Amino acid sequence: MMPSERNSKIVAFLMSLLFIGYYGVQFFIHGNTTCEELLTGGSYYIDGKWQPSTCMSHHYSKDETRQCLKAKRILLIGDSRIRQLYEGLLSFYQVEGEEGEKHSDKKHVVESENIVFEFWWHPEINDSTTKLYDKLLLLEPHPTIVIHGAATWTIKLSNDASEALISYRANLSRIAPQMDSLSKSSQVIWMMQAPVKNEKFDETRSMITNEVLAEYNKAAAEVLGPTNVKLWYSVEPITAQYPGEPDADDDGLHVSQGILDEFLQILFNWHCNIHLKPRGTTCCVDGRPMPNIVQIACFIFFLLCAASSVHLHRAINKRRLQLTQPPAAVNGVEPGSTSDANGPELEVVVPPPSTASVDEDNDMRALEGQLKVSWSLTKFGIIMAYFYLSDRTDLFPRVNKHFHILHFAVPLTLFLLYGIWDSKKVKRPDILNVEQTTEWKGWMQLIILVYHVTGASKNIPIYMQIRDLVATYFFLSGFGQFFVSWSKEKFGLIRVCQVVFRYNFLVFFLCLVMDRQYQLYYFVPLITFWYFVLYITMAIYPRATKAKAEENSLYYYLMITKLTVLVLIIFLLSFSQTLFSIMFDIPIANELFRWPGTSLYEWWFRWQLDRYVVPFGMTLAFFLLTAKAKGLIDDSHAGDIFSANVSLAVTITGLILHIIHIGRAFFCTDKPSCNRIHVYISVIPILSVILFRNTLGVLRSHYSVFFAWVGTMSLELFVGQYHIFLAEDIR
């Protein structure tokens, strides 16, 4: 390990500890505050959508809210601003409110779900408000949600007299106990006053200013803050920071439809999330599952590994100290002495090492080996703990992803510049040499990470490029594993176990620690499955290998036959989902392929999406190795594969082919139709990169150290992102 790499890991570990410590203290003191913060803060992101401060919200549809609000009563009390919220609720359900007096009570019932929306016209806080709450407390049953807000009428009628604010505070103090009592059976919200656009007002409203509204909001917060009434602060920044254009509803006092929609989504998230628990949502979602017996057993196992590491470390240090002690004196004479004070000169002979000292060396090596294993498992346990804290607890805040092309392009540009700068020569300039394929995995993985961090899956052209990158991973697996089987004839059980262990070790523990289904990590089951397909194809008798083919050319035709049969089987399976399901819906084993729940559709979808790429990798490896064996291609040197002009033309062709393929993705209109085409053309970008990267000697004989370093841990990064960057919104 390079010093810089080691230092980077230490810095990353210390930063993680700081994050865990900071948010751990916050969580210990305040607990899960996402519900409160949903009503208190947030900001608009670059895409113009409102984002709560520390949690992921859900955009509710009409059908979802019908399910959530079924047989419930929502009561809104206040002035025309609250009436606008009431009318917004009716508009959301695409129903017309009752005609009648503007300044009057209103009611509408959604008959199919028995949802009752009511508005009580009460524009001021005065003595009659106390009677109103007395009446409300006597009603049975109480409303599910009560939203109250008022101030502008008081300011307008009093012409912003200071006495009016004093009276407003006093009247709020009288109804505060009633609202607090009501909050035991209903969800009670006090809606703060949103900012106004005073420049749009005529003389009759000119006294309503944001400074005055801030004083009234302050009074409401001081009076109602100690109660269980929820204070809806976020209406202020939602209105003040709104990036959209004003519409006909925006008269300075009332808000635009876009702002009203944000109010409704906040309200739905605040009330419905805990009941519906929509996917990819953390706002107001309580009840994280407690660790099950398997998870607890895993934690105990890793703790025992840590304790064992400490014990072994102390034992080794103690043994080393004993071994460095000087040998004991012989007859009172220290080893190395040449004379005796009471007699003639003596020569003390130190006996040669005994078998006991050899045993001690063996014991020391055994202890060091045990320490290496236990310490590695301890570090692995720390990583598992971080994944668990990130995904299965509310320790760290989460926010929705808001895609913007600059967020995607800028980090990729920086990675590209650094990757090009940090380059060196390969050891062997073969076509698709190890350094190059590792580098390929590295820059692909960086693109995939940025793709998930920035939420770029919403962009169809980018989504299709990521699909090509995932297909390329399967191609590289097929190419590499075929090379090992064909050239090195590695068909033994040990080799199979090594590959399966390498692919699945991390995912195996993640399934246990995170309590997730294996199929959630679709890439690992797929690459493991395709390895077994490749292994069976290569290992089944009659077995074709490079050595046999050199002795008898018929084995070349045998290999071509095997590859053809494999493609035909895949082709037939792809046309029958029923047959595919029968093959994999085998008791016990089918648990490996089900997700979500007991469905096999996701496995079918993922399998057929890149079904021809691994056979293509095997076929390309076969023809490349055969061409090299026949002397048709010579890549043993660092020069061009063909003549200078031809090599340059092939390289440019590969580049143009890739650009055309990327451009084609911009004509995609939807993901399903593009995925159907992707199955058959995903080999194009793979071929284009191979042509571009391998024909010219200068490109083939150099690689990016940085990208190759990332490529060495590409599988771990691919899997780890599920619990870091996709913790709540896995797709």
Disulfide bonds with the S-S distance in Angstrom:
Cys35-Cys284 1.93
Cys55-Cys283 1.87
Cys68-Cys272 2.07
Cys668-Cys674 2.19
